[in-house]
């Protein structure tokens, strides 16, 4: 912590020197009350020292911890069922986009494919057969038209002959009947053309449906060969050769390590210190003494409602994939003199694996305390930086003569502000 912070906390550094005369008063007061408690008097509330939260200068650039992660993580999933015959990569192997990584058994799908092809051939034969029948009907129509034409000529000729008496009227009537019959045959044959065309259309529809089945089966065959969706590194695998794979099951997890992203949590009062595109410094414990330049690529619009923390994403380049996933990262901002909430270490307590501070509130003649979960920053010379959980102007407990509980009534010591 810088000289500015130490200077601003000078009063706290002098307190240990004043503790002897004043602290004795705090102890005597507590001991006197404890002695009285051993009599018939009821036990007195805990004796506490309180202070008001204020902002103090800090020249230390805040540091935030996070964990390195790939720019993108994709799970390689199977889109069909089958036994895994071959898995060509292992954890840590580099892969390229489109590279074949695994193969599934194709035997059942090949049988389905052959069956679909055979059915398609049958459907196409139906179409050809219907077209041949249509051609026959068309020929019959042409023949019926010729017969009708001849019948019409015969009917007209016999009609004239009957008028002149060359033939009997009965012969003329027979010719007229033959003409009517030829007309009906032509009409019936023409109706057969429409029926045959409808049959062809239905057969062609069945062919299209069967071709879709063939295409679907072909695609399912392609699903048995699993290829990498992106270039990167295999982060994990969940199967081994010989396993039976179900549709949707993940086989591998692949990460794009061409860049590294780090997510850190900042308090709401520090949000104005970050902006998209801002350059920050990143230090990794795995690379001591080396500083990486990162860029703020995302600031979440949603803060944690309880902790008031806002996720920020930092991206750093990773040429040669030298930085792996899961490393501890420390992100520092631009630095400079800033304002921070500083409290004595004695004010911090731990309950249920959480760091807490007791805030105090005066209601009438009663002073009570409430526990407050806080996030701490750097610690230096007996003082702790509070990143979130404690606001300026609030009153908090710096020391107590006994353990406290939330909602408990307390007494203010003479050392309090």
C-alpha positions as CSV (number, residue, x, y, z in Angstrom):
1,X,0.0,0.0,0.0
2,X,1.4,3.4,-1.0
3,X,2.5,6.3,1.2
4,X,-0.8,8.1,0.4
5,X,-2.8,5.4,1.9
6,X,-0.6,5.2,5.0
7,X,-0.8,9.0,5.5
8,X,-4.6,8.9,5.2
9,X,-4.7,6.2,7.9
10,X,-2.3,7.9,10.2
11,X,-4.9,8.0,13.0
12,X,-5.1,4.2,12.9
13,X,-1.3,3.8,13.1
14,X,-1.2,6.0,16.2
15,X,-3.9,3.9,17.9
16,X,-1.5,1.2,19.1
17,X,0.5,3.9,20.9
18,X,-2.6,5.2,22.6
19,X,-3.9,1.7,23.5
20,X,-2.0,1.5,26.8
21,X,-3.8,4.4,28.6
22,X,-7.0,4.3,26.7
23,X,-7.2,0.5,26.1
24,X,-6.8,0.0,29.8
25,X,-10.0,2.0,30.3
26,X,-11.8,-0.2,27.7
27,X,-10.5,-3.3,29.5
28,X,-11.3,-2.0,33.0
29,X,-14.8,-1.0,31.9
30,X,-15.4,-4.4,30.5
31,X,-13.9,-6.2,33.5
32,X,-15.9,-4.1,35.9
33,X,-19.1,-5.0,34.1
34,X,-18.0,-8.7,34.0
35,X,-17.4,-8.6,37.7
36,X,-20.9,-7.2,38.3
37,X,-22.3,-9.9,36.1
38,X,-21.1,-12.5,38.6
39,X,-23.6,-11.1,41.1
40,X,-27.3,-11.0,40.9
41,X,-27.3,-8.3,38.2
42,X,-28.3,-9.6,34.7
43,X,-25.5,-9.9,32.1
44,X,-24.7,-6.7,30.3
45,X,-24.8,-6.4,26.5
46,X,-21.4,-6.7,24.7
47,X,-19.2,-3.7,24.8
48,X,-18.2,-2.6,21.3
49,X,-16.1,0.1,19.6
50,X,-17.7,1.6,16.6
51,X,-16.6,3.9,13.7
52,X,-18.1,5.5,10.7
53,X,-17.2,4.4,7.2
54,X,-15.3,7.0,5.1
55,X,-13.4,7.0,1.9
56,X,-9.6,7.3,2.1
57,X,-7.0,7.9,-0.5
58,X,-5.3,4.9,-2.0
59,X,-2.5,5.1,-4.6
60,X,-2.5,1.4,-5.2
61,X,-4.0,0.2,-8.4
62,X,-6.8,-2.3,-7.6
63,X,-6.1,-5.9,-8.5
64,X,-8.8,-8.4,-9.4
65,X,-8.4,-12.1,-9.6
66,X,-9.9,-14.4,-12.2
67,X,-9.3,-17.7,-14.1
68,X,-8.1,-18.1,-17.6
69,X,-10.5,-19.7,-20.1
70,X,-10.5,-20.3,-23.9
71,X,-12.2,-17.7,-26.1
72,X,-14.7,-20.3,-27.1
73,X,-15.5,-23.8,-25.8
74,X,-17.5,-26.2,-28.0
75,X,-18.7,-29.7,-27.1
76,X,-18.4,-32.3,-30.0
77,X,-21.7,-34.2,-29.9
78,X,-23.0,-37.2,-31.8
79,X,-26.0,-36.7,-34.0
80,X,-26.8,-40.4,-34.4
81,X,-26.6,-43.6,-32.4
82,X,-23.9,-46.1,-32.8
83,X,-20.9,-47.8,-31.3
84,X,-17.7,-45.7,-31.2
85,X,-15.1,-47.5,-33.3
86,X,-12.3,-45.0,-33.2
87,X,-11.3,-41.9,-31.2
88,X,-8.3,-40.2,-32.8
89,X,-7.4,-37.6,-30.2
90,X,-6.8,-37.3,-26.5
91,X,-6.9,-34.4,-23.9
92,X,-4.3,-31.8,-24.8
93,X,-4.1,-32.6,-28.5
94,X,-4.4,-29.8,-31.0
95,X,-7.0,-30.1,-33.7
96,X,-7.9,-28.2,-36.8
97,X,-11.3,-27.2,-38.1
98,X,-12.8,-30.1,-40.1
99,X,-10.4,-32.7,-38.8
100,X,-11.8,-36.2,-38.4
101,X,-11.9,-36.9,-34.6
102,X,-14.1,-40.0,-34.2
103,X,-16.0,-42.7,-36.2
104,X,-19.1,-44.6,-35.3
105,X,-20.2,-48.0,-36.6
106,X,-22.1,-47.7,-39.9
107,X,-23.4,-51.2,-40.4
108,X,-27.0,-50.6,-39.4
109,X,-27.2,-47.3,-41.3
110,X,-25.7,-48.9,-44.4
111,X,-28.5,-51.5,-44.3
112,X,-31.1,-48.7,-44.0
113,X,-29.4,-46.9,-46.9
114,X,-29.5,-49.9,-49.2
115,X,-33.2,-50.5,-48.3
116,X,-34.0,-46.8,-49.1
117,X,-32.2,-47.0,-52.4
118,X,-34.1,-50.2,-53.4
119,X,-37.4,-48.5,-52.5
120,X,-36.5,-45.5,-54.5
121,X,-35.8,-47.7,-57.6
122,X,-39.2,-49.3,-57.1
123,X,-40.9,-45.9,-56.9
124,X,-39.1,-44.7,-60.0
125,X,-40.3,-47.9,-61.8
126,X,-43.9,-47.0,-60.9
127,X,-43.5,-43.6,-62.5
128,X,-42.1,-45.1,-65.7
129,X,-44.9,-47.7,-65.8
130,X,-47.5,-45.0,-65.4
131,X,-45.9,-43.0,-68.2
132,X,-46.0,-46.0,-70.5
133,X,-49.7,-46.6,-69.7
134,X,-50.3,-42.9,-70.5
135,X,-48.6,-43.3,-73.9
136,X,-50.9,-46.3,-74.6
137,X,-53.9,-44.3,-73.7
138,X,-52.8,-41.4,-76.0
139,X,-52.4,-43.9,-78.8
140,X,-55.9,-45.2,-78.1
141,X,-57.3,-41.7,-78.2
142,X,-55.7,-41.1,-81.6
143,X,-57.2,-44.4,-82.8
144,X,-60.6,-43.4,-81.4
145,X,-60.4,-40.1,-83.1
146,X,-59.7,-41.8,-86.4
147,X,-62.6,-44.3,-85.9
148,X,-64.9,-41.4,-85.0
149,X,-63.9,-39.6,-88.2
150,X,-64.6,-42.6,-90.3
151,X,-67.9,-43.2,-88.5
152,X,-69.0,-39.6,-89.2
153,X,-68.1,-40.0,-92.9
154,X,-70.0,-43.3,-93.1
155,X,-73.0,-41.9,-91.4
156,X,-73.1,-38.9,-93.8
157,X,-72.7,-41.1,-96.9
158,X,-75.4,-43.6,-95.8
159,X,-77.7,-40.8,-95.0
160,X,-77.4,-39.5,-98.6
161,X,-77.8,-43.0,-100.0
162,X,-80.9,-43.6,-98.0
163,X,-82.4,-40.4,-99.3
164,X,-81.8,-41.4,-102.9
165,X,-83.1,-45.0,-102.1
166,X,-79.8,-46.6,-102.9
167,X,-79.8,-48.2,-99.4
168,X,-82.4,-48.8,-96.9
169,X,-83.2,-46.4,-94.1
170,X,-82.1,-49.1,-91.6
171,X,-78.6,-49.1,-93.1
172,X,-78.4,-45.3,-92.5
173,X,-79.5,-45.7,-88.9
174,X,-76.8,-48.3,-88.3
175,X,-74.2,-46.0,-89.6
176,X,-75.5,-43.2,-87.4
177,X,-75.4,-45.5,-84.3
178,X,-71.8,-46.4,-85.2
179,X,-70.9,-42.7,-85.2
180,X,-72.4,-42.2,-81.7
181,X,-70.6,-45.2,-80.4
182,X,-67.2,-43.9,-81.7
183,X,-67.9,-40.5,-80.0
184,X,-68.4,-42.2,-76.6
185,X,-65.3,-44.4,-77.0
186,X,-63.3,-41.2,-77.7
187,X,-64.7,-39.5,-74.6
188,X,-63.9,-42.5,-72.4
189,X,-60.4,-42.8,-73.8
190,X,-59.7,-39.1,-73.2
191,X,-60.9,-39.5,-69.6
192,X,-58.3,-42.2,-69.2
193,X,-55.6,-39.7,-70.1
194,X,-56.5,-37.5,-67.1
195,X,-56.5,-40.6,-64.8
196,X,-53.1,-41.7,-66.1
197,X,-51.6,-38.2,-65.6
198,X,-52.9,-38.2,-62.0
199,X,-51.3,-41.6,-61.4
200,X,-48.0,-40.3,-62.8
201,X,-48.2,-37.2,-60.5
202,X,-48.9,-39.5,-57.4
203,X,-46.0,-41.8,-58.4
204,X,-43.6,-38.9,-58.8
205,X,-44.6,-37.6,-55.4
206,X,-43.8,-41.0,-53.9
207,X,-40.4,-40.8,-55.7
208,X,-39.7,-37.3,-54.2
209,X,-40.6,-38.6,-50.7
210,X,-38.4,-41.6,-51.1
211,X,-35.5,-39.5,-52.3
212,X,-35.8,-37.4,-49.1
213,X,-35.5,-40.6,-47.1
214,X,-32.4,-41.6,-49.1
215,X,-30.9,-38.1,-48.5
216,X,-31.7,-38.4,-44.8
217,X,-30.1,-41.8,-44.6
218,X,-27.1,-40.6,-46.4
219,X,-26.8,-37.7,-44.0
220,X,-27.1,-40.0,-41.0
221,X,-24.2,-42.0,-42.6
222,X,-22.2,-38.8,-42.6
223,X,-23.0,-38.3,-38.9
224,X,-21.0,-41.4,-38.1
225,X,-17.9,-39.4,-39.0
226,X,-17.3,-36.7,-36.4
227,X,-15.2,-33.7,-37.4
228,X,-13.9,-30.8,-35.3
229,X,-16.1,-27.7,-35.5
230,X,-13.2,-25.4,-34.8
231,X,-9.5,-25.3,-34.5
232,X,-8.2,-25.5,-30.9
233,X,-7.2,-27.9,-28.2
234,X,-9.0,-30.9,-26.7
235,X,-9.9,-29.9,-23.2
236,X,-11.7,-33.0,-22.1
237,X,-13.2,-36.3,-23.3
238,X,-16.0,-38.4,-21.8
239,X,-16.0,-41.6,-23.9
240,X,-13.7,-44.3,-25.0
241,X,-13.6,-46.5,-28.1
242,X,-16.2,-49.3,-27.8
243,X,-18.8,-47.2,-26.0
244,X,-22.3,-47.0,-27.4
245,X,-23.1,-43.4,-28.2
246,X,-26.5,-41.9,-28.1
247,X,-27.8,-38.9,-30.1
248,X,-26.8,-35.6,-28.5
249,X,-24.1,-37.2,-26.3
250,X,-20.9,-35.2,-25.9
251,X,-17.7,-37.0,-26.8
252,X,-15.1,-34.2,-26.5
253,X,-14.8,-30.6,-25.4
254,X,-12.7,-28.4,-27.6
255,X,-11.4,-24.9,-26.7
256,X,-10.2,-22.1,-28.9
257,X,-6.9,-21.0,-27.3
258,X,-5.9,-18.5,-29.9
259,X,-6.9,-16.0,-27.3
260,X,-7.6,-16.1,-23.5
261,X,-10.5,-14.5,-21.7
262,X,-10.6,-13.8,-18.0
263,X,-13.7,-12.8,-16.0
264,X,-13.2,-10.7,-12.9
265,X,-15.8,-9.2,-10.5
266,X,-15.7,-5.5,-9.7
267,X,-17.8,-3.5,-7.2
268,X,-20.4,-1.1,-8.5
269,X,-18.5,1.9,-7.3
270,X,-15.5,0.9,-9.4
271,X,-17.5,0.5,-12.6
272,X,-16.6,4.0,-13.9
273,X,-12.9,2.9,-13.9
274,X,-13.5,0.5,-16.8
275,X,-14.7,0.9,-20.4
276,X,-14.9,-1.3,-23.5
277,X,-11.6,-1.4,-25.3
278,X,-9.7,-0.3,-22.3
279,X,-6.2,-1.7,-21.9
280,X,-5.3,-3.5,-18.6
281,X,-2.3,-5.4,-17.2
282,X,-2.6,-9.1,-16.6
283,X,-0.2,-11.1,-14.5
284,X,-0.3,-14.9,-14.3
285,X,1.2,-16.9,-11.5
286,X,2.3,-19.5,-14.0
287,X,4.5,-16.8,-15.7
288,X,6.2,-15.0,-12.8
289,X,7.7,-11.6,-13.7
290,X,5.8,-11.4,-17.0
291,X,3.0,-8.9,-17.7
292,X,0.4,-9.5,-20.5
293,X,-1.6,-6.7,-22.1
294,X,-5.3,-7.3,-22.0
295,X,-8.4,-5.5,-23.3
296,X,-11.8,-5.1,-21.7
297,X,-14.1,-6.9,-24.2
298,X,-17.3,-7.2,-22.3
299,X,-18.9,-5.4,-19.3
300,X,-22.0,-7.2,-18.0
301,X,-25.2,-5.1,-17.8
302,X,-26.3,-7.2,-14.9
303,X,-24.8,-7.0,-11.4
304,X,-25.2,-9.6,-8.6
305,X,-28.1,-8.4,-6.6
306,X,-26.6,-9.5,-3.2
307,X,-22.9,-8.8,-3.6
308,X,-23.3,-5.8,-6.0
309,X,-20.5,-7.3,-8.1
310,X,-20.3,-6.8,-11.9
311,X,-18.6,-9.4,-14.2
312,X,-16.1,-7.9,-16.6
313,X,-14.4,-9.9,-19.4
314,X,-10.8,-9.3,-20.2
315,X,-9.2,-10.8,-23.4
316,X,-5.5,-11.3,-24.0
317,X,-3.8,-12.7,-27.1
318,X,-2.3,-16.2,-26.9
319,X,0.2,-16.8,-29.7
320,X,1.5,-20.3,-29.7
321,X,-1.1,-21.4,-27.2
322,X,1.4,-20.8,-24.4
323,X,-1.3,-19.9,-21.9
324,X,-3.5,-22.8,-20.9
325,X,-7.0,-22.8,-19.4
326,X,-7.6,-22.7,-15.6
327,X,-4.7,-20.5,-14.6
328,X,-4.9,-17.9,-11.8
329,X,-4.9,-14.4,-13.3
330,X,-4.5,-11.0,-11.6
331,X,-5.9,-8.0,-13.5
332,X,-4.7,-4.5,-12.7
333,X,-6.3,-1.3,-14.0
334,X,-4.7,2.0,-15.0
335,X,-3.6,2.8,-11.5
336,X,-3.4,6.3,-9.9
337,X,-4.7,7.8,-6.7
338,X,-8.2,6.6,-5.9
339,X,-10.7,6.4,-3.0
340,X,-11.2,3.2,-1.0
341,X,-13.0,2.1,2.1
342,X,-10.4,1.0,4.7
343,X,-11.2,-0.8,8.0
344,X,-9.0,-2.3,10.7
345,X,-8.4,-6.1,10.4
346,X,-10.2,-6.4,13.8
347,X,-13.5,-5.5,12.2
348,X,-13.4,-8.5,9.9
349,X,-14.8,-11.8,11.2
350,X,-15.5,-15.1,9.5
351,X,-18.8,-17.0,9.7
352,X,-20.0,-19.9,7.6
353,X,-16.9,-19.5,5.3
354,X,-17.8,-15.9,4.6
355,X,-16.1,-12.7,5.7
356,X,-18.5,-10.3,7.6
357,X,-18.5,-7.0,9.3
358,X,-21.1,-6.0,11.9
359,X,-22.9,-2.7,11.2
360,X,-24.4,-0.8,14.1
361,X,-27.6,1.2,14.2
362,X,-29.0,3.4,16.9
363,X,-32.8,3.3,17.4
364,X,-33.8,5.4,20.4
365,X,-31.6,4.4,23.3
366,X,-30.9,1.0,21.8
367,X,-27.8,0.2,19.8
368,X,-28.0,-3.0,17.8
369,X,-25.7,-4.8,15.3
370,X,-26.4,-6.7,12.0
371,X,-23.9,-8.9,10.1
372,X,-22.9,-7.9,6.6
373,X,-21.1,-10.0,4.1
374,X,-18.2,-8.1,2.5
375,X,-15.5,-8.6,-0.2
376,X,-12.1,-7.6,0.8
377,X,-9.1,-6.4,-1.3
378,X,-5.5,-5.8,-0.2
379,X,-4.4,-6.0,3.4
380,X,-1.5,-3.8,4.7
381,X,-0.2,-2.9,8.1
382,X,-3.3,-4.1,10.0
383,X,-5.9,-2.5,7.6
384,X,-8.1,-4.1,5.0
385,X,-9.6,-2.6,1.8
386,X,-13.3,-3.3,1.5
387,X,-14.3,-3.8,-2.1
388,X,-18.1,-4.3,-1.6
389,X,-20.6,-4.8,1.2
390,X,-19.9,-1.6,3.2
391,X,-21.1,1.9,2.2
392,X,-19.8,5.3,3.1
393,X,-21.6,6.8,6.1
394,X,-22.5,3.5,7.7
395,X,-21.5,2.7,11.2
396,X,-19.6,-0.5,11.9
397,X,-18.0,-2.4,14.8
398,X,-14.2,-2.2,14.9
399,X,-13.8,-4.3,18.1
400,X,-15.9,-6.2,20.6
401,X,-15.3,-7.7,24.0
402,X,-17.0,-10.9,23.0
403,X,-18.4,-12.7,19.9
404,X,-21.4,-10.9,18.3
405,X,-24.7,-12.2,16.8
406,X,-26.8,-10.4,14.2
407,X,-29.7,-8.5,15.8
408,X,-27.9,-8.3,19.2
409,X,-28.1,-5.2,21.4
410,X,-24.7,-3.8,22.3
411,X,-23.1,-1.0,24.3
412,X,-20.8,1.7,22.8
413,X,-17.3,2.0,24.4
414,X,-15.6,5.2,25.2
415,X,-13.1,4.6,22.4
416,X,-15.8,4.9,19.7
417,X,-16.0,7.8,17.3
